[in-house]
């Protein structure tokens, strides 16, 4: 028998395994240093049940936790009222009344946004599940500071109780409560399949993973799903949110965001797509991001622009030099993004061919990073030389601005005003 079984007994493991089956989750075997756990997914969130031991007191606690995206910083805490509740209220520790008298009597509720707290506990199912628990202390646990494992905007729905909980019904209720509260605080109870606002929020949530003893958060798949949903819904309002993830390190997400922008369409989608023509990273289908962007531009009627940039990356500059449309800034960024250690010759030459003097500051930084003793550095150095020569050419002089009233004017009459001429002296006989 393992040390863990000796400590907690068979009944806990049996009950928690049964719980995992009932909530559609997984029982995770523990080790000496990592307790066993039950994990279940509820939409975008992972709910984790495990135990925590206090090394100072030897006490054991049962806890549930679920990280979620909380950019508004909404906080609340709820626990059953006790003997000292009225005393605390008398000391100014007022709780929030949510408008349901018996619930307000039995529970102490605190929060930083009373209106949001009332909406949360106006959910009848949440009140029912909380009321069914003999002991409850549920809160949002903030994770902030430079040593936090949580990315910005992430907090944790948290429950903790003294002792080992082996009551299957109570554990099941806790899982149901977590799922209901997460749905309410993140989506305000709305079904999100066709809600553009909710999918935009999901898209902005952090990607990657949060790990402690177990995987607590996995953000990539929900964001990918959100990008696909926004493309399906076709709302122009989603364009800026989709464009904001085009530089994400998750190439699957980037490819889906590109496809969504192509489906939504509109002139505002073109510039962000042009910038991605320099992205050589591969998506999950094996094709590069630049190929996905070029396909999207073809769908939007800008195939000639995409093809001209791609051709220049292969050494054919004629079409790009002849292109006289918009998006010069985006084209230059795409070419700069294409400069890589082993394949910079063509994009660097293309920048010189289109006289992109605007790219000089970035090219100088690239040259500093790469040095000039390799093909990439040499190509960049040559492009810098050509562009600097062009930038130093004298410009056509411009006519100076002269105040109109300083210019000579034509005389108003053929001759001078006679009244201003000197008069001769008068002769004694009266003649002049």
C-alpha positions as CSV (number, residue, x, y, z in Angstrom):
1,X,0.0,0.0,0.0
2,X,1.4,3.4,-1.0
3,X,2.2,6.1,1.5
4,X,-0.7,8.2,0.2
5,X,-3.2,5.3,0.7
6,X,-1.9,4.7,4.2
7,X,-2.5,8.3,5.0
8,X,-5.9,8.9,3.5
9,X,-7.3,5.3,3.2
10,X,-9.1,3.6,0.3
11,X,-12.5,5.3,0.9
12,X,-11.3,8.7,-0.2
13,X,-9.8,7.4,-3.4
14,X,-12.9,5.3,-4.2
15,X,-15.2,8.3,-3.6
16,X,-13.1,10.7,-5.7
17,X,-12.8,8.2,-8.5
18,X,-16.6,7.9,-8.5
19,X,-16.9,11.7,-8.5
20,X,-14.6,11.9,-11.6
21,X,-16.9,9.6,-13.5
22,X,-20.0,11.5,-12.5
23,X,-18.6,15.0,-13.4
24,X,-17.1,13.7,-16.7
25,X,-13.6,14.4,-15.3
26,X,-10.4,12.5,-14.6
27,X,-8.9,11.1,-11.4
28,X,-5.2,11.8,-11.2
29,X,-3.1,9.6,-9.0
30,X,-0.8,11.4,-6.6
31,X,2.7,10.9,-5.3
32,X,4.4,11.5,-2.0
33,X,4.9,15.2,-3.1
34,X,1.8,15.7,-5.2
35,X,-1.6,14.7,-3.8
36,X,-4.2,13.0,-6.0
37,X,-6.8,15.2,-7.6
38,X,-9.9,15.2,-9.7
39,X,-10.1,17.5,-12.7
40,X,-13.0,18.3,-14.9
41,X,-13.5,20.8,-17.7
42,X,-16.4,23.2,-17.8
43,X,-16.4,25.0,-21.2
44,X,-13.2,27.1,-21.2
45,X,-12.2,26.3,-17.6
46,X,-10.5,23.5,-15.7
47,X,-11.9,22.8,-12.2
48,X,-9.4,21.1,-9.9
49,X,-10.2,19.3,-6.6
50,X,-7.2,18.4,-4.5
51,X,-5.9,18.6,-0.9
52,X,-3.4,21.0,0.8
53,X,-1.5,20.3,4.0
54,X,-0.2,22.9,6.4
55,X,3.3,21.9,7.4
56,X,3.2,24.1,10.5
57,X,-0.1,22.7,12.0
58,X,-0.4,19.4,10.2
59,X,-3.9,20.3,9.1
60,X,-5.4,19.1,5.8
61,X,-7.6,21.2,3.6
62,X,-9.8,20.3,0.7
63,X,-9.9,22.9,-2.0
64,X,-11.3,23.5,-5.5
65,X,-9.9,26.1,-7.8
66,X,-10.4,27.3,-11.4
67,X,-8.4,30.0,-13.0
68,X,-10.3,32.3,-15.3
69,X,-9.9,35.5,-17.3
70,X,-11.0,38.4,-15.1
71,X,-9.8,41.7,-16.7
72,X,-12.4,43.7,-14.8
73,X,-10.9,42.7,-11.5
74,X,-14.3,41.7,-10.1
75,X,-14.0,40.3,-6.6
76,X,-16.4,38.6,-4.2
77,X,-16.5,36.4,-1.2
78,X,-19.4,34.5,0.4
79,X,-19.6,32.4,3.6
80,X,-22.3,31.4,6.0
81,X,-23.2,33.8,8.7
82,X,-22.1,32.8,12.2
83,X,-22.2,33.9,15.8
84,X,-19.9,36.9,15.3
85,X,-21.6,38.2,12.1
86,X,-23.7,40.8,13.9
87,X,-20.7,41.9,15.9
88,X,-18.7,42.4,12.7
89,X,-21.5,44.4,11.1
90,X,-21.5,46.6,14.1
91,X,-17.8,47.3,13.5
92,X,-18.5,48.5,10.0
93,X,-17.9,45.2,8.2
94,X,-21.1,45.4,6.3
95,X,-22.0,42.7,3.8
96,X,-23.9,43.2,0.5
97,X,-27.6,42.4,0.5
98,X,-28.6,40.8,-2.7
99,X,-32.4,41.2,-2.3
100,X,-33.3,37.6,-1.3
101,X,-34.2,37.9,2.5
102,X,-33.4,34.4,3.6
103,X,-30.2,34.2,1.6
104,X,-29.2,37.6,3.0
105,X,-29.8,36.4,6.5
106,X,-27.9,33.1,6.1
107,X,-24.8,34.3,4.2
108,X,-22.3,37.1,4.4
109,X,-21.4,38.4,1.0
110,X,-18.7,40.9,0.2
111,X,-17.5,42.3,-3.1
112,X,-15.9,45.3,-4.9
113,X,-18.9,45.9,-7.2
114,X,-22.2,45.6,-5.4
115,X,-24.3,45.7,-8.6
116,X,-22.3,42.9,-10.1
117,X,-22.5,40.9,-6.9
118,X,-26.3,41.2,-6.9
119,X,-26.6,40.1,-10.5
120,X,-24.4,37.1,-9.6
121,X,-26.5,35.9,-6.7
122,X,-29.7,36.7,-8.4
123,X,-29.0,33.4,-10.2
124,X,-31.4,31.0,-8.6
125,X,-29.3,27.9,-9.4
126,X,-26.3,29.5,-7.7
127,X,-28.3,30.3,-4.6
128,X,-29.7,26.8,-4.5
129,X,-26.3,25.1,-4.8
130,X,-24.8,27.3,-2.1
131,X,-27.7,26.7,0.2
132,X,-27.2,23.0,-0.2
133,X,-23.7,23.1,1.3
134,X,-23.2,22.9,5.0
135,X,-20.1,25.0,4.9
136,X,-19.0,27.3,2.2
137,X,-16.3,29.9,1.7
138,X,-16.1,30.8,-1.9
139,X,-14.1,33.7,-3.3
140,X,-12.1,35.1,-6.1
141,X,-8.4,34.8,-5.3
142,X,-6.4,37.5,-6.9
143,X,-3.0,36.6,-8.5
144,X,-0.9,39.7,-8.8
145,X,2.7,40.7,-8.4
146,X,6.0,39.9,-10.1
147,X,6.2,36.4,-8.6
148,X,2.7,35.3,-9.8
149,X,2.5,32.4,-12.2
150,X,-0.7,33.8,-13.6
151,X,-0.6,36.2,-16.6
152,X,-2.2,39.6,-16.3
153,X,-6.0,39.6,-16.0
154,X,-6.1,36.0,-14.6
155,X,-7.7,35.2,-11.2
156,X,-8.9,32.1,-9.6
157,X,-12.3,31.0,-8.3
158,X,-11.4,29.4,-5.0
159,X,-13.0,27.2,-2.3
160,X,-11.2,25.8,0.7
161,X,-12.5,23.8,3.7
162,X,-10.8,22.2,6.7
163,X,-10.4,18.5,6.6
164,X,-10.8,15.8,3.9
165,X,-14.2,16.0,2.1
166,X,-15.4,12.5,1.3
167,X,-19.1,13.3,0.9
168,X,-19.8,12.5,-2.7
169,X,-23.0,14.6,-2.9
170,X,-21.2,17.6,-1.4
171,X,-18.3,17.3,-3.9
172,X,-20.7,16.9,-6.8
173,X,-22.5,20.1,-5.6
174,X,-19.2,22.0,-5.5
175,X,-18.3,21.1,-9.0
176,X,-21.8,22.1,-10.2
177,X,-21.5,25.4,-8.3
178,X,-18.1,26.2,-9.8
179,X,-19.4,25.6,-13.3
180,X,-22.4,27.8,-12.7
181,X,-20.5,30.6,-11.1
182,X,-17.8,30.6,-13.9
183,X,-20.5,30.8,-16.5
184,X,-22.1,33.7,-14.7
185,X,-18.9,35.8,-13.9
186,X,-17.4,35.3,-17.4
187,X,-20.5,35.2,-19.6
188,X,-23.1,36.7,-17.3
189,X,-25.1,33.6,-17.8
190,X,-25.5,34.1,-21.6
191,X,-25.1,31.3,-24.1
192,X,-22.0,32.3,-26.0
193,X,-22.2,30.3,-29.2
194,X,-23.6,33.3,-31.2
195,X,-22.5,36.1,-29.0
196,X,-19.8,38.2,-30.7
197,X,-19.0,40.2,-27.5
198,X,-18.2,37.0,-25.6
199,X,-16.1,35.5,-28.3
200,X,-14.1,38.7,-28.5
201,X,-13.5,38.4,-24.8
202,X,-12.4,34.8,-25.2
203,X,-10.0,35.8,-27.9
204,X,-8.3,38.4,-25.7
205,X,-7.8,35.9,-22.9
206,X,-4.2,34.7,-22.3
207,X,-3.0,31.7,-24.3
208,X,-0.6,29.1,-23.1
209,X,-0.8,27.2,-19.8
210,X,-0.8,27.7,-16.1
211,X,0.7,24.9,-14.1
212,X,1.1,24.3,-10.4
213,X,1.0,20.7,-9.4
214,X,-1.3,20.1,-12.3
215,X,-2.3,21.8,-15.4
216,X,-4.8,24.5,-14.2
217,X,-5.4,26.6,-17.4
218,X,-5.1,25.9,-21.0
219,X,-5.9,28.9,-23.1
220,X,-5.0,28.1,-26.6
221,X,-8.0,26.0,-27.7
222,X,-10.7,28.5,-26.4
223,X,-9.0,31.3,-28.3
224,X,-8.8,29.3,-31.5
225,X,-12.4,28.4,-31.2
226,X,-13.3,32.1,-30.6
227,X,-11.5,33.1,-33.8
228,X,-13.4,30.5,-35.8
229,X,-16.7,31.6,-34.3
230,X,-16.1,35.3,-35.0
231,X,-15.4,34.4,-38.7
232,X,-18.6,32.4,-38.8
233,X,-20.6,35.3,-37.2
234,X,-19.1,37.8,-39.6
235,X,-19.6,40.9,-37.4
236,X,-17.3,43.8,-38.6
237,X,-16.9,44.8,-34.9
238,X,-14.6,41.8,-34.4
239,X,-12.0,42.9,-37.0
240,X,-9.8,44.8,-34.5
241,X,-9.8,41.9,-32.0
242,X,-8.8,39.5,-34.7
243,X,-6.1,41.8,-36.0
244,X,-4.7,42.1,-32.5
245,X,-3.8,38.4,-32.4
246,X,-2.0,38.2,-35.8
247,X,1.4,38.4,-34.1
248,X,0.6,35.8,-31.5
249,X,3.1,32.9,-31.1
250,X,0.2,30.4,-31.5
251,X,0.3,30.0,-35.3
252,X,-2.9,27.9,-35.3
253,X,-4.7,30.9,-33.7
254,X,-3.1,33.3,-36.3
255,X,-4.2,31.2,-39.2
256,X,-7.7,31.0,-37.9
257,X,-7.8,34.8,-37.3
258,X,-6.6,35.3,-40.9
259,X,-9.4,33.1,-42.2
260,X,-11.9,35.0,-40.0
261,X,-10.8,38.4,-41.3
262,X,-11.2,37.1,-44.9
263,X,-14.7,36.0,-44.1
264,X,-15.7,39.3,-42.5
265,X,-14.0,41.3,-45.2
266,X,-13.8,45.1,-45.5
267,X,-11.0,47.5,-46.3
268,X,-9.9,47.6,-42.6
269,X,-8.9,43.9,-42.8
270,X,-6.4,44.4,-45.6
271,X,-3.6,46.3,-43.9
272,X,-3.2,43.8,-41.0
273,X,-3.1,40.9,-43.6
274,X,-0.4,42.7,-45.7
275,X,1.8,42.9,-42.6
276,X,1.7,39.1,-42.3
277,X,3.0,38.5,-45.8
278,X,6.5,38.5,-44.1
279,X,5.6,35.8,-41.6
280,X,7.4,32.5,-42.6
281,X,6.2,30.5,-39.6
282,X,4.2,27.4,-40.3
283,X,0.6,26.8,-39.2
284,X,-0.9,23.5,-38.3
285,X,-1.6,22.6,-41.9
286,X,2.1,23.0,-42.8
287,X,1.6,26.1,-44.9
288,X,3.2,29.4,-43.8
289,X,1.4,32.2,-42.3
290,X,2.3,34.4,-45.3
291,X,0.5,31.9,-47.6
292,X,-2.6,32.1,-45.5
293,X,-2.4,35.9,-45.6
294,X,-2.0,35.9,-49.4
295,X,-5.0,33.6,-49.8
296,X,-7.1,36.0,-47.6
297,X,-6.0,39.0,-49.7
298,X,-7.1,37.2,-52.9
299,X,-10.5,36.6,-51.3
300,X,-10.7,40.3,-50.5
301,X,-9.8,41.4,-54.1
302,X,-6.2,42.3,-53.3
303,X,-4.5,39.3,-54.8
304,X,-2.3,41.4,-57.1
305,X,-0.8,43.2,-54.0
306,X,-0.2,39.9,-52.2
307,X,1.3,38.3,-55.3
308,X,3.6,41.3,-55.9
309,X,5.0,41.1,-52.3
310,X,5.5,37.3,-52.5
311,X,7.2,37.6,-55.9
312,X,9.6,40.2,-54.5
313,X,10.5,37.8,-51.7
314,X,11.6,35.4,-54.5
315,X,13.7,38.0,-56.2
316,X,11.1,39.3,-58.8
317,X,10.7,43.0,-58.0
318,X,9.0,44.3,-61.1
319,X,5.4,43.9,-59.9
320,X,6.1,45.5,-56.6
321,X,8.0,48.4,-58.2
322,X,5.0,49.0,-60.5
323,X,2.4,48.7,-57.7
324,X,1.0,52.2,-57.0
325,X,-1.7,51.4,-54.5
326,X,-2.1,51.9,-50.8
327,X,-0.5,50.0,-47.9
328,X,3.1,51.1,-48.5
329,X,3.8,51.1,-44.7
330,X,2.4,47.6,-44.4
331,X,4.4,46.3,-47.4
332,X,7.6,47.7,-45.9
333,X,6.9,46.0,-42.5
334,X,6.2,42.7,-44.3
335,X,9.6,42.9,-46.1
336,X,11.4,43.8,-42.9
337,X,9.7,40.9,-41.1
338,X,10.9,38.6,-43.9
339,X,14.6,39.3,-43.2
340,X,15.9,36.2,-41.5
341,X,19.4,34.9,-40.8
342,X,19.5,32.7,-43.9
343,X,17.2,34.3,-46.3
344,X,17.4,38.0,-46.3
345,X,18.8,38.9,-49.7
346,X,15.6,39.3,-51.6
347,X,13.6,41.3,-49.0
348,X,16.5,43.6,-48.3
349,X,16.9,44.2,-52.1
350,X,13.2,44.7,-52.5
351,X,13.3,47.5,-49.9
352,X,16.1,49.2,-51.9
353,X,14.2,48.7,-55.2
354,X,11.1,50.5,-53.9
355,X,13.2,53.2,-52.3
356,X,11.9,52.5,-48.8
357,X,14.0,55.1,-46.9
358,X,11.4,54.7,-44.1
359,X,12.9,51.3,-43.4
360,X,16.4,52.7,-42.6
361,X,16.1,52.8,-38.8
362,X,14.9,49.2,-38.7
363,X,17.5,48.0,-41.2
364,X,20.2,49.5,-39.1
365,X,19.0,47.6,-36.0
366,X,18.9,44.4,-38.1
367,X,22.4,45.0,-39.3
368,X,23.6,45.5,-35.7
369,X,22.0,42.1,-34.7
370,X,23.3,40.2,-37.7
371,X,26.6,41.8,-38.4
372,X,28.0,42.3,-41.9
373,X,30.1,39.2,-42.4
374,X,27.3,36.9,-43.6
375,X,25.0,37.0,-46.6
376,X,22.2,38.4,-44.6
377,X,24.2,41.2,-43.1
378,X,25.8,42.0,-46.4
379,X,22.5,42.3,-48.2
380,X,21.1,44.5,-45.4
381,X,24.3,46.6,-45.5
382,X,24.0,47.0,-49.3
383,X,20.3,48.0,-49.0
384,X,21.2,50.6,-46.3
385,X,23.9,52.1,-48.5
386,X,21.5,52.5,-51.4
387,X,18.8,54.0,-49.3
388,X,21.1,56.3,-47.5
389,X,22.4,57.6,-50.9
390,X,18.8,58.2,-52.0
391,X,17.9,59.9,-48.7
392,X,20.9,62.3,-49.1
393,X,20.0,63.5,-52.6
394,X,19.2,67.2,-52.7
395,X,15.5,68.0,-53.0
396,X,13.9,70.4,-55.4
397,X,13.9,73.9,-53.9
398,X,10.6,75.2,-52.8
399,X,9.5,78.8,-53.5
400,X,9.8,80.8,-50.3
401,X,6.6,82.0,-48.8
402,X,6.5,85.8,-49.2
403,X,3.9,88.0,-47.6
404,X,1.6,89.3,-50.3
405,X,1.7,92.9,-49.0
406,X,5.5,93.0,-49.4
407,X,5.4,92.6,-53.1
408,X,5.6,95.6,-55.5
409,X,2.2,96.7,-56.7
410,X,1.2,98.3,-60.0
411,X,0.5,102.0,-59.9
412,X,-3.2,102.8,-59.5
413,X,-3.0,105.6,-62.2
414,X,-0.7,106.3,-65.1
415,X,1.0,109.1,-63.3
416,X,1.7,110.2,-59.7
417,X,-1.0,111.9,-57.7
418,X,-0.6,115.6,-58.5
419,X,-1.7,116.6,-55.2
420,X,1.5,115.2,-53.7
421,X,3.9,117.2,-56.0
422,X,5.7,120.3,-54.7
423,X,4.2,123.6,-55.8
424,X,6.1,126.4,-57.4
425,X,6.2,129.9,-55.9
426,X,3.6,132.5,-57.0
427,X,4.8,135.4,-59.1
428,X,3.9,139.0,-58.2
429,X,1.5,139.2,-61.0
430,X,-0.2,136.0,-59.8
431,X,1.2,133.8,-62.5
432,X,3.1,130.6,-61.6
